[in-house]
């Protein structure tokens, strides 16, 4: 569901590349790692919201 969110697309295309090294030859791996970390944090937040909402 988050992949179809326009805010997520903007985040991955505009915000995350700012954290990559200037002039880096391989940007695919670090960008995938940053994306995976973001998705992991988002998952933990969603689980927390669900736990609080269920209580």
MARBA-3410 file (N, C-alpha, C, O; in Angstrom, 1 decimal):
55
0.8,-1.2,0.0,0.0,0.0,0.0,0.9,1.3,0.0,0.5,2.2,-0.6 ~ 2.0,1.2,0.7,2.8,2.4,0.8,3.5,2.7,-0.6,3.9,3.8,-0.9 ~ 3.7,1.7,-1.4,4.4,1.9,-2.7,3.5,2.7,-3.6,4.0,3.4,-4.5 ~ 2.2,2.7,-3.5,1.3,3.4,-4.3,1.0,4.8,-3.8,0.3,5.6,-4.4 ~ 1.6,5.1,-2.6,1.4,6.4,-2.0,2.3,7.5,-2.7,3.5,7.3,-2.8
1.8,8.6,-3.2,2.6,9.5,-3.9,3.7,10.2,-3.0,4.7,10.6,-3.5 ~ 3.4,10.3,-1.7,4.4,10.8,-0.8,5.6,9.9,-0.7,6.7,10.4,-0.6 ~ 5.4,8.6,-0.8,6.5,7.7,-0.7,7.4,7.8,-2.0,8.6,7.8,-1.9 ~ 6.7,8.0,-3.1,7.5,8.1,-4.4,8.3,9.4,-4.3,9.5,9.4,-4.8 ~ 7.7,10.5,-3.8,8.5,11.7,-3.7,9.6,11.6,-2.7,10.7,12.1,-3.0
9.4,10.9,-1.6,10.5,10.6,-0.7,11.6,9.9,-1.3,12.8,10.3,-1.1 ~ 11.4,8.8,-2.0,12.4,8.0,-2.6,13.2,8.7,-3.7,14.3,8.5,-3.9 ~ 12.5,9.6,-4.5,13.1,10.2,-5.6,13.8,11.6,-5.3,14.7,12.0,-6.0 ~ 13.3,12.3,-4.2,13.8,13.6,-3.9,14.6,13.7,-2.6,15.7,14.2,-2.6 ~ 14.1,13.0,-1.6,14.7,13.2,-0.3,15.9,12.2,-0.1,17.0,12.7,0.4
15.7,11.0,-0.3,16.8,10.0,-0.1,18.1,10.2,-0.8,19.1,10.0,-0.3 ~ 18.0,10.6,-2.1,19.3,10.8,-2.8,20.2,11.9,-2.2,21.4,11.9,-2.5 ~ 19.7,12.7,-1.4,20.5,13.8,-0.7,21.5,13.1,0.2,22.5,13.7,0.5 ~ 21.3,11.9,0.7,22.1,11.2,1.6,23.2,10.4,0.9,23.9,9.6,1.6 ~ 23.2,10.4,-0.4,24.3,9.6,-1.1,25.5,10.5,-1.3,25.4,11.7,-1.3
26.6,9.9,-1.4,27.9,10.6,-1.6,27.9,11.2,-3.0,27.5,10.7,-4.0 ~ 28.5,12.4,-3.0,28.6,13.2,-4.3,29.6,12.4,-5.2,30.7,12.0,-4.7 ~ 29.2,12.2,-6.4,30.1,11.6,-7.4,30.3,10.1,-7.2,31.2,9.5,-7.8 ~ 29.4,9.5,-6.5,29.5,8.0,-6.3,29.2,7.3,-7.6,28.2,7.7,-8.3 ~ 29.9,6.3,-7.9,29.7,5.5,-9.1,28.5,4.6,-9.0,27.7,4.5,-9.9
28.4,3.9,-7.8,27.3,3.0,-7.6,26.3,3.6,-6.6,26.6,3.7,-5.4 ~ 25.2,4.1,-7.1,24.2,4.6,-6.2,23.0,3.7,-5.9,22.2,3.9,-5.1 ~ 23.0,2.6,-6.6,21.8,1.7,-6.5,21.8,1.0,-5.1,20.8,0.9,-4.5 ~ 23.0,0.5,-4.7,23.1,-0.3,-3.5,22.7,0.6,-2.3,21.9,0.3,-1.4 ~ 23.4,1.8,-2.1,23.1,2.6,-1.0,21.6,3.1,-1.0,21.0,3.3,0.1
21.1,3.4,-2.2,19.7,3.8,-2.2,18.7,2.7,-1.8,17.7,3.0,-1.2 ~ 19.1,1.5,-2.2,18.2,0.4,-1.8,18.3,0.1,-0.3,17.3,-0.2,0.4 ~ 19.5,0.3,0.3,19.7,0.2,1.8,18.9,1.3,2.5,18.2,1.0,3.4 ~ 19.0,2.5,2.0,18.2,3.6,2.6,16.7,3.3,2.5,16.0,3.6,3.5 ~ 16.3,2.9,1.4,14.9,2.5,1.2,14.4,1.4,2.1,13.3,1.5,2.7
15.3,0.4,2.3,14.9,-0.7,3.2,14.8,-0.3,4.6,13.9,-0.7,5.4 ~ 15.8,0.6,5.0,15.7,1.1,6.4,14.4,1.9,6.6,13.8,1.8,7.6 ~ 14.1,2.8,5.6,12.9,3.6,5.7,11.7,2.7,5.9,10.8,2.9,6.7 ~ 11.6,1.6,5.0,10.4,0.7,5.1,10.4,0.0,6.4,9.3,-0.2,7.0 ~ 11.5,-0.4,6.9,11.6,-1.1,8.3,11.1,-0.2,9.4,10.3,-0.6,10.2
11.5,1.1,9.4,11.0,2.0,10.4,9.5,2.3,10.2,8.8,2.3,11.2 ~ 9.1,2.4,9.0,7.7,2.7,8.7,6.8,1.5,9.2,5.8,1.6,9.7 ~ 7.4,0.2,9.0,6.7,-1.0,9.5,6.6,-1.0,11.0,5.5,-1.3,11.5 ~ 7.6,-0.6,11.7,7.6,-0.6,13.1,6.6,0.5,13.6,5.9,0.2,14.6 ~ 6.5,1.6,13.0,5.6,2.6,13.4,4.2,2.2,13.1,3.3,2.4,14.0
3.9,1.5,12.0,2.6,1.0,11.7,2.2,-0.1,12.7,1.0,-0.1,13.1 ~ 3.1,-0.9,13.1,2.8,-1.9,14.1,2.5,-1.3,15.5,1.6,-1.7,16.2 ~ 3.2,-0.2,15.8,2.9,0.5,17.0,1.5,1.1,17.0,0.8,1.1,18.0 ~ 1.2,1.8,15.9,-0.1,2.4,15.8,-1.2,1.3,15.9,-2.3,1.5,16.5 ~ -1.0,0.2,15.3,-2.0,-0.9,15.3,-2.1,-1.5,16.7,-3.3,-1.8,17.2
-1.0,-1.6,17.4,-1.1,-2.1,18.8,-1.8,-1.1,19.7,-2.6,-1.5,20.6 ~ -1.5,0.1,19.6,-2.2,1.2,20.4,-3.7,1.3,20.0,-4.5,1.5,20.9 ~ -4.0,1.2,18.8,-5.4,1.2,18.3,-6.2,0.0,18.8,-7.4,0.1,19.0 ~ -5.5,-1.1,18.9,-6.2,-2.3,19.3,-6.4,-2.4,20.8,-7.2,-3.2,21.3 ~ -5.8,-1.6,21.5,-5.8,-1.6,23.0,-6.9,-0.8,23.6,-7.0,-0.8,24.8
END
